[in-house]
Amino acid sequence: MSASASATTRRLAAAALAAGAVVSVTALPASAAGHARPSHPKVEISAVQYDSPGRDDRSNRSLNKEWVELTNTTRHAVNLDGWTLQDRQGHTFTFEHYRLAGRATVRVHTGVDRDTRTDLYQNRRHYVWNNDRDTATLRTDRGRFIDQESWGGRR
């Protein structure tokens, strides 16, 4: 093998090794991407009690037995300030100064009471969620759709 052929072989081998290193480094983030944190927090409507137990007598007790639960499925707290929970008729509850802790659930009641870390109140005197059919929709403060739960007849 001549000296120039040997040098060419060495250059080709070096180029192949360099290309392999670039491919390995480039592929690393792709394989790690499956383990990365989600780009948007995952909050979901986890339960709805749309037909409060007992008589629908519009008492505060009955109104507060009508609720929607939201669950944060991530380990990190999510700031819900400005987020909305809305029914099909447009009744809207807006979250104010509320952070949902990681792996936590909050119950949003229809009636009146004092807000706590686990229970929020819409302070309404009338039912919001229809017993026969309705849809609860959760959106961010910028109007981005997050989750929806429907029940009853046609959706």
PyMOL CGO cylinders between C-alpha atoms (Angstrom):
from pymol import cmd
from pymol.cgo import CYLINDER

trace = [
    CYLINDER, 0.00, 0.00, 0.00, 1.46, 3.38, -0.99, 0.3, 1, 1, 1, 1, 1, 1,
    CYLINDER, 1.46, 3.38, -0.99, 1.91, 6.27, 1.45, 0.3, 1, 1, 1, 1, 1, 1,
    CYLINDER, 1.91, 6.27, 1.45, -0.78, 8.33, -0.27, 0.3, 1, 1, 1, 1, 1, 1,
    CYLINDER, -0.78, 8.33, -0.27, -3.28, 5.43, -0.16, 0.3, 1, 1, 1, 1, 1, 1,
    CYLINDER, -3.28, 5.43, -0.16, -2.49, 4.92, 3.52, 0.3, 1, 1, 1, 1, 1, 1,
    CYLINDER, -2.49, 4.92, 3.52, -3.07, 8.63, 4.23, 0.3, 1, 1, 1, 1, 1, 1,
    CYLINDER, -3.07, 8.63, 4.23, -6.34, 8.54, 2.30, 0.3, 1, 1, 1, 1, 1, 1,
    CYLINDER, -6.34, 8.54, 2.30, -7.47, 5.48, 4.25, 0.3, 1, 1, 1, 1, 1, 1,
    CYLINDER, -7.47, 5.48, 4.25, -6.62, 7.20, 7.53, 0.3, 1, 1, 1, 1, 1, 1,
    CYLINDER, -6.62, 7.20, 7.53, -8.56, 10.32, 6.48, 0.3, 1, 1, 1, 1, 1, 1,
    CYLINDER, -8.56, 10.32, 6.48, -11.59, 8.26, 5.50, 0.3, 1, 1, 1, 1, 1, 1,
    CYLINDER, -11.59, 8.26, 5.50, -11.46, 6.36, 8.78, 0.3, 1, 1, 1, 1, 1, 1,
    CYLINDER, -11.46, 6.36, 8.78, -11.17, 9.62, 10.73, 0.3, 1, 1, 1, 1, 1, 1,
    CYLINDER, -11.17, 9.62, 10.73, -14.10, 11.11, 8.80, 0.3, 1, 1, 1, 1, 1, 1,
    CYLINDER, -14.10, 11.11, 8.80, -16.21, 8.01, 9.47, 0.3, 1, 1, 1, 1, 1, 1,
    CYLINDER, -16.21, 8.01, 9.47, -15.40, 8.16, 13.19, 0.3, 1, 1, 1, 1, 1, 1,
    CYLINDER, -15.40, 8.16, 13.19, -16.21, 11.87, 13.31, 0.3, 1, 1, 1, 1, 1, 1,
    CYLINDER, -16.21, 11.87, 13.31, -19.50, 11.31, 11.49, 0.3, 1, 1, 1, 1, 1, 1,
    CYLINDER, -19.50, 11.31, 11.49, -20.35, 8.50, 13.91, 0.3, 1, 1, 1, 1, 1, 1,
    CYLINDER, -20.35, 8.50, 13.91, -19.66, 10.78, 16.88, 0.3, 1, 1, 1, 1, 1, 1,
    CYLINDER, -19.66, 10.78, 16.88, -21.91, 13.50, 15.44, 0.3, 1, 1, 1, 1, 1, 1,
    CYLINDER, -21.91, 13.50, 15.44, -24.72, 10.98, 14.85, 0.3, 1, 1, 1, 1, 1, 1,
    CYLINDER, -24.72, 10.98, 14.85, -24.35, 9.66, 18.42, 0.3, 1, 1, 1, 1, 1, 1,
    CYLINDER, -24.35, 9.66, 18.42, -24.48, 13.13, 19.95, 0.3, 1, 1, 1, 1, 1, 1,
    CYLINDER, -24.48, 13.13, 19.95, -27.43, 14.10, 17.75, 0.3, 1, 1, 1, 1, 1, 1,
    CYLINDER, -27.43, 14.10, 17.75, -29.32, 10.92, 18.59, 0.3, 1, 1, 1, 1, 1, 1,
    CYLINDER, -29.32, 10.92, 18.59, -28.82, 11.35, 22.34, 0.3, 1, 1, 1, 1, 1, 1,
    CYLINDER, -28.82, 11.35, 22.34, -31.43, 14.09, 22.83, 0.3, 1, 1, 1, 1, 1, 1,
    CYLINDER, -31.43, 14.09, 22.83, -33.90, 12.13, 20.71, 0.3, 1, 1, 1, 1, 1, 1,
    CYLINDER, -33.90, 12.13, 20.71, -33.63, 9.09, 22.97, 0.3, 1, 1, 1, 1, 1, 1,
    CYLINDER, -33.63, 9.09, 22.97, -33.80, 11.28, 26.08, 0.3, 1, 1, 1, 1, 1, 1,
    CYLINDER, -33.80, 11.28, 26.08, -36.81, 13.17, 24.71, 0.3, 1, 1, 1, 1, 1, 1,
    CYLINDER, -36.81, 13.17, 24.71, -39.16, 10.40, 25.85, 0.3, 1, 1, 1, 1, 1, 1,
    CYLINDER, -39.16, 10.40, 25.85, -38.13, 11.14, 29.43, 0.3, 1, 1, 1, 1, 1, 1,
    CYLINDER, -38.13, 11.14, 29.43, -38.29, 14.93, 29.29, 0.3, 1, 1, 1, 1, 1, 1,
    CYLINDER, -38.29, 14.93, 29.29, -40.86, 16.95, 31.23, 0.3, 1, 1, 1, 1, 1, 1,
    CYLINDER, -40.86, 16.95, 31.23, -44.00, 17.80, 29.24, 0.3, 1, 1, 1, 1, 1, 1,
    CYLINDER, -44.00, 17.80, 29.24, -43.87, 21.27, 27.71, 0.3, 1, 1, 1, 1, 1, 1,
    CYLINDER, -43.87, 21.27, 27.71, -47.32, 22.11, 29.13, 0.3, 1, 1, 1, 1, 1, 1,
    CYLINDER, -47.32, 22.11, 29.13, -48.61, 21.20, 32.57, 0.3, 1, 1, 1, 1, 1, 1,
    CYLINDER, -48.61, 21.20, 32.57, -51.15, 18.38, 32.56, 0.3, 1, 1, 1, 1, 1, 1,
    CYLINDER, -51.15, 18.38, 32.56, -54.32, 19.38, 34.36, 0.3, 1, 1, 1, 1, 1, 1,
    CYLINDER, -54.32, 19.38, 34.36, -57.45, 17.39, 33.63, 0.3, 1, 1, 1, 1, 1, 1,
    CYLINDER, -57.45, 17.39, 33.63, -61.10, 17.27, 34.57, 0.3, 1, 1, 1, 1, 1, 1,
    CYLINDER, -61.10, 17.27, 34.57, -61.01, 14.15, 36.72, 0.3, 1, 1, 1, 1, 1, 1,
    CYLINDER, -61.01, 14.15, 36.72, -64.64, 13.97, 37.93, 0.3, 1, 1, 1, 1, 1, 1,
    CYLINDER, -64.64, 13.97, 37.93, -67.98, 15.78, 37.65, 0.3, 1, 1, 1, 1, 1, 1,
    CYLINDER, -67.98, 15.78, 37.65, -70.94, 15.64, 40.04, 0.3, 1, 1, 1, 1, 1, 1,
    CYLINDER, -70.94, 15.64, 40.04, -73.51, 17.33, 37.81, 0.3, 1, 1, 1, 1, 1, 1,
    CYLINDER, -73.51, 17.33, 37.81, -76.64, 16.02, 39.57, 0.3, 1, 1, 1, 1, 1, 1,
    CYLINDER, -76.64, 16.02, 39.57, -76.34, 16.89, 43.24, 0.3, 1, 1, 1, 1, 1, 1,
    CYLINDER, -76.34, 16.89, 43.24, -77.67, 14.09, 45.46, 0.3, 1, 1, 1, 1, 1, 1,
    CYLINDER, -77.67, 14.09, 45.46, -81.11, 14.67, 46.98, 0.3, 1, 1, 1, 1, 1, 1,
    CYLINDER, -81.11, 14.67, 46.98, -83.70, 17.24, 45.97, 0.3, 1, 1, 1, 1, 1, 1,
    CYLINDER, -83.70, 17.24, 45.97, -82.74, 20.07, 43.64, 0.3, 1, 1, 1, 1, 1, 1,
    CYLINDER, -82.74, 20.07, 43.64, -84.07, 22.76, 45.99, 0.3, 1, 1, 1, 1, 1, 1,
    CYLINDER, -84.07, 22.76, 45.99, -81.43, 25.43, 45.22, 0.3, 1, 1, 1, 1, 1, 1,
    CYLINDER, -81.43, 25.43, 45.22, -80.27, 25.42, 48.83, 0.3, 1, 1, 1, 1, 1, 1,
    CYLINDER, -80.27, 25.42, 48.83, -76.60, 26.26, 49.27, 0.3, 1, 1, 1, 1, 1, 1,
    CYLINDER, -76.60, 26.26, 49.27, -76.07, 22.74, 50.59, 0.3, 1, 1, 1, 1, 1, 1,
    CYLINDER, -76.07, 22.74, 50.59, -77.53, 21.26, 47.39, 0.3, 1, 1, 1, 1, 1, 1,
    CYLINDER, -77.53, 21.26, 47.39, -75.63, 23.71, 45.15, 0.3, 1, 1, 1, 1, 1, 1,
    CYLINDER, -75.63, 23.71, 45.15, -72.34, 22.75, 46.80, 0.3, 1, 1, 1, 1, 1, 1,
    CYLINDER, -72.34, 22.75, 46.80, -72.98, 19.07, 46.09, 0.3, 1, 1, 1, 1, 1, 1,
    CYLINDER, -72.98, 19.07, 46.09, -72.70, 19.97, 42.39, 0.3, 1, 1, 1, 1, 1, 1,
    CYLINDER, -72.70, 19.97, 42.39, -69.00, 20.20, 41.49, 0.3, 1, 1, 1, 1, 1, 1,
    CYLINDER, -69.00, 20.20, 41.49, -66.19, 19.60, 39.02, 0.3, 1, 1, 1, 1, 1, 1,
    CYLINDER, -66.19, 19.60, 39.02, -62.82, 18.16, 40.08, 0.3, 1, 1, 1, 1, 1, 1,
    CYLINDER, -62.82, 18.16, 40.08, -59.54, 19.10, 38.43, 0.3, 1, 1, 1, 1, 1, 1,
    CYLINDER, -59.54, 19.10, 38.43, -56.39, 17.06, 38.96, 0.3, 1, 1, 1, 1, 1, 1,
    CYLINDER, -56.39, 17.06, 38.96, -52.79, 18.06, 38.31, 0.3, 1, 1, 1, 1, 1, 1,
    CYLINDER, -52.79, 18.06, 38.31, -51.15, 14.84, 37.11, 0.3, 1, 1, 1, 1, 1, 1,
    CYLINDER, -51.15, 14.84, 37.11, -47.61, 16.25, 37.21, 0.3, 1, 1, 1, 1, 1, 1,
    CYLINDER, -47.61, 16.25, 37.21, -45.22, 16.66, 40.15, 0.3, 1, 1, 1, 1, 1, 1,
    CYLINDER, -45.22, 16.66, 40.15, -45.05, 20.43, 39.66, 0.3, 1, 1, 1, 1, 1, 1,
    CYLINDER, -45.05, 20.43, 39.66, -47.55, 23.06, 40.79, 0.3, 1, 1, 1, 1, 1, 1,
    CYLINDER, -47.55, 23.06, 40.79, -49.57, 24.76, 38.06, 0.3, 1, 1, 1, 1, 1, 1,
    CYLINDER, -49.57, 24.76, 38.06, -50.69, 28.39, 38.27, 0.3, 1, 1, 1, 1, 1, 1,
    CYLINDER, -50.69, 28.39, 38.27, -54.40, 28.41, 37.31, 0.3, 1, 1, 1, 1, 1, 1,
    CYLINDER, -54.40, 28.41, 37.31, -54.77, 32.19, 37.66, 0.3, 1, 1, 1, 1, 1, 1,
    CYLINDER, -54.77, 32.19, 37.66, -57.09, 33.35, 34.86, 0.3, 1, 1, 1, 1, 1, 1,
    CYLINDER, -57.09, 33.35, 34.86, -58.01, 29.82, 33.72, 0.3, 1, 1, 1, 1, 1, 1,
    CYLINDER, -58.01, 29.82, 33.72, -61.71, 29.21, 33.08, 0.3, 1, 1, 1, 1, 1, 1,
    CYLINDER, -61.71, 29.21, 33.08, -64.19, 26.39, 33.63, 0.3, 1, 1, 1, 1, 1, 1,
    CYLINDER, -64.19, 26.39, 33.63, -67.28, 26.78, 31.45, 0.3, 1, 1, 1, 1, 1, 1,
    CYLINDER, -67.28, 26.78, 31.45, -70.53, 24.96, 30.68, 0.3, 1, 1, 1, 1, 1, 1,
    CYLINDER, -70.53, 24.96, 30.68, -72.30, 24.75, 27.29, 0.3, 1, 1, 1, 1, 1, 1,
    CYLINDER, -72.30, 24.75, 27.29, -74.51, 27.76, 28.09, 0.3, 1, 1, 1, 1, 1, 1,
    CYLINDER, -74.51, 27.76, 28.09, -71.49, 29.96, 28.78, 0.3, 1, 1, 1, 1, 1, 1,
    CYLINDER, -71.49, 29.96, 28.78, -71.59, 30.06, 32.59, 0.3, 1, 1, 1, 1, 1, 1,
    CYLINDER, -71.59, 30.06, 32.59, -67.93, 30.70, 33.38, 0.3, 1, 1, 1, 1, 1, 1,
    CYLINDER, -67.93, 30.70, 33.38, -65.87, 30.34, 36.53, 0.3, 1, 1, 1, 1, 1, 1,
    CYLINDER, -65.87, 30.34, 36.53, -62.50, 32.11, 36.44, 0.3, 1, 1, 1, 1, 1, 1,
    CYLINDER, -62.50, 32.11, 36.44, -59.73, 30.97, 38.77, 0.3, 1, 1, 1, 1, 1, 1,
    CYLINDER, -59.73, 30.97, 38.77, -58.18, 33.84, 40.73, 0.3, 1, 1, 1, 1, 1, 1,
    CYLINDER, -58.18, 33.84, 40.73, -54.80, 33.61, 42.45, 0.3, 1, 1, 1, 1, 1, 1,
    CYLINDER, -54.80, 33.61, 42.45, -54.84, 29.83, 42.66, 0.3, 1, 1, 1, 1, 1, 1,
    CYLINDER, -54.84, 29.83, 42.66, -51.96, 27.34, 42.29, 0.3, 1, 1, 1, 1, 1, 1,
    CYLINDER, -51.96, 27.34, 42.29, -52.81, 23.65, 42.03, 0.3, 1, 1, 1, 1, 1, 1,
    CYLINDER, -52.81, 23.65, 42.03, -50.07, 21.67, 43.75, 0.3, 1, 1, 1, 1, 1, 1,
    CYLINDER, -50.07, 21.67, 43.75, -48.40, 18.74, 42.02, 0.3, 1, 1, 1, 1, 1, 1,
    CYLINDER, -48.40, 18.74, 42.02, -50.41, 15.50, 42.12, 0.3, 1, 1, 1, 1, 1, 1,
    CYLINDER, -50.41, 15.50, 42.12, -53.28, 17.41, 43.78, 0.3, 1, 1, 1, 1, 1, 1,
    CYLINDER, -53.28, 17.41, 43.78, -57.00, 17.75, 43.12, 0.3, 1, 1, 1, 1, 1, 1,
    CYLINDER, -57.00, 17.75, 43.12, -59.28, 20.73, 43.61, 0.3, 1, 1, 1, 1, 1, 1,
    CYLINDER, -59.28, 20.73, 43.61, -63.09, 20.56, 43.68, 0.3, 1, 1, 1, 1, 1, 1,
    CYLINDER, -63.09, 20.56, 43.68, -64.96, 23.55, 42.22, 0.3, 1, 1, 1, 1, 1, 1,
    CYLINDER, -64.96, 23.55, 42.22, -68.41, 23.76, 43.85, 0.3, 1, 1, 1, 1, 1, 1,
    CYLINDER, -68.41, 23.76, 43.85, -71.34, 25.72, 42.43, 0.3, 1, 1, 1, 1, 1, 1,
    CYLINDER, -71.34, 25.72, 42.43, -72.60, 27.32, 45.66, 0.3, 1, 1, 1, 1, 1, 1,
    CYLINDER, -72.60, 27.32, 45.66, -71.23, 29.72, 48.24, 0.3, 1, 1, 1, 1, 1, 1,
    CYLINDER, -71.23, 29.72, 48.24, -68.57, 29.06, 50.88, 0.3, 1, 1, 1, 1, 1, 1,
    CYLINDER, -68.57, 29.06, 50.88, -65.02, 29.98, 51.80, 0.3, 1, 1, 1, 1, 1, 1,
    CYLINDER, -65.02, 29.98, 51.80, -62.30, 28.87, 49.36, 0.3, 1, 1, 1, 1, 1, 1,
    CYLINDER, -62.30, 28.87, 49.36, -59.65, 26.46, 50.63, 0.3, 1, 1, 1, 1, 1, 1,
    CYLINDER, -59.65, 26.46, 50.63, -56.66, 24.74, 49.04, 0.3, 1, 1, 1, 1, 1, 1,
    CYLINDER, -56.66, 24.74, 49.04, -58.84, 21.75, 48.03, 0.3, 1, 1, 1, 1, 1, 1,
    CYLINDER, -58.84, 21.75, 48.03, -62.27, 23.37, 47.52, 0.3, 1, 1, 1, 1, 1, 1,
    CYLINDER, -62.27, 23.37, 47.52, -63.20, 26.46, 45.52, 0.3, 1, 1, 1, 1, 1, 1,
    CYLINDER, -63.20, 26.46, 45.52, -66.68, 28.01, 45.23, 0.3, 1, 1, 1, 1, 1, 1,
    CYLINDER, -66.68, 28.01, 45.23, -68.34, 29.74, 42.28, 0.3, 1, 1, 1, 1, 1, 1,
    CYLINDER, -68.34, 29.74, 42.28, -70.63, 31.68, 44.67, 0.3, 1, 1, 1, 1, 1, 1,
    CYLINDER, -70.63, 31.68, 44.67, -73.72, 31.06, 42.54, 0.3, 1, 1, 1, 1, 1, 1,
    CYLINDER, -73.72, 31.06, 42.54, -77.34, 30.83, 43.67, 0.3, 1, 1, 1, 1, 1, 1,
    CYLINDER, -77.34, 30.83, 43.67, -78.43, 28.67, 40.71, 0.3, 1, 1, 1, 1, 1, 1,
    CYLINDER, -78.43, 28.67, 40.71, -77.27, 25.31, 39.35, 0.3, 1, 1, 1, 1, 1, 1,
    CYLINDER, -77.27, 25.31, 39.35, -74.71, 25.41, 36.54, 0.3, 1, 1, 1, 1, 1, 1,
    CYLINDER, -74.71, 25.41, 36.54, -74.37, 21.83, 35.30, 0.3, 1, 1, 1, 1, 1, 1,
    CYLINDER, -74.37, 21.83, 35.30, -77.41, 20.35, 33.55, 0.3, 1, 1, 1, 1, 1, 1,
    CYLINDER, -77.41, 20.35, 33.55, -78.48, 16.93, 34.83, 0.3, 1, 1, 1, 1, 1, 1,
    CYLINDER, -78.48, 16.93, 34.83, -79.54, 15.53, 31.45, 0.3, 1, 1, 1, 1, 1, 1,
    CYLINDER, -79.54, 15.53, 31.45, -76.55, 16.62, 29.35, 0.3, 1, 1, 1, 1, 1, 1,
    CYLINDER, -76.55, 16.62, 29.35, -73.84, 19.23, 29.43, 0.3, 1, 1, 1, 1, 1, 1,
    CYLINDER, -73.84, 19.23, 29.43, -70.12, 19.80, 28.84, 0.3, 1, 1, 1, 1, 1, 1,
    CYLINDER, -70.12, 19.80, 28.84, -67.49, 21.17, 31.21, 0.3, 1, 1, 1, 1, 1, 1,
    CYLINDER, -67.49, 21.17, 31.21, -64.59, 22.83, 29.40, 0.3, 1, 1, 1, 1, 1, 1,
    CYLINDER, -64.59, 22.83, 29.40, -61.28, 23.91, 30.94, 0.3, 1, 1, 1, 1, 1, 1,
    CYLINDER, -61.28, 23.91, 30.94, -59.15, 26.59, 29.25, 0.3, 1, 1, 1, 1, 1, 1,
    CYLINDER, -59.15, 26.59, 29.25, -55.99, 28.50, 30.13, 0.3, 1, 1, 1, 1, 1, 1,
    CYLINDER, -55.99, 28.50, 30.13, -55.85, 32.24, 30.78, 0.3, 1, 1, 1, 1, 1, 1,
    CYLINDER, -55.85, 32.24, 30.78, -55.05, 32.63, 27.06, 0.3, 1, 1, 1, 1, 1, 1,
    CYLINDER, -55.05, 32.63, 27.06, -58.02, 30.55, 25.94, 0.3, 1, 1, 1, 1, 1, 1,
    CYLINDER, -58.02, 30.55, 25.94, -56.05, 27.42, 25.05, 0.3, 1, 1, 1, 1, 1, 1,
    CYLINDER, -56.05, 27.42, 25.05, -58.18, 24.27, 25.36, 0.3, 1, 1, 1, 1, 1, 1,
    CYLINDER, -58.18, 24.27, 25.36, -56.97, 21.96, 28.15, 0.3, 1, 1, 1, 1, 1, 1,
    CYLINDER, -56.97, 21.96, 28.15, -59.72, 19.38, 28.77, 0.3, 1, 1, 1, 1, 1, 1,
    CYLINDER, -59.72, 19.38, 28.77, -63.43, 18.67, 28.39, 0.3, 1, 1, 1, 1, 1, 1,
    CYLINDER, -63.43, 18.67, 28.39, -65.92, 16.31, 29.97, 0.3, 1, 1, 1, 1, 1, 1,
    CYLINDER, -65.92, 16.31, 29.97, -69.39, 15.68, 28.52, 0.3, 1, 1, 1, 1, 1, 1,
    CYLINDER, -69.39, 15.68, 28.52, -72.34, 13.63, 29.76, 0.3, 1, 1, 1, 1, 1, 1,
    CYLINDER, -72.34, 13.63, 29.76, -75.86, 12.78, 28.73, 0.3, 1, 1, 1, 1, 1, 1,
    CYLINDER, -75.86, 12.78, 28.73, -77.42, 12.72, 25.26, 0.3, 1, 1, 1, 1, 1, 1,
    CYLINDER, -77.42, 12.72, 25.26, -75.85, 14.23, 22.16, 0.3, 1, 1, 1, 1, 1, 1,
    CYLINDER, -75.85, 14.23, 22.16, -72.52, 15.92, 22.77, 0.3, 1, 1, 1, 1, 1, 1,
]
cmd.load_cgo(trace, "trace")
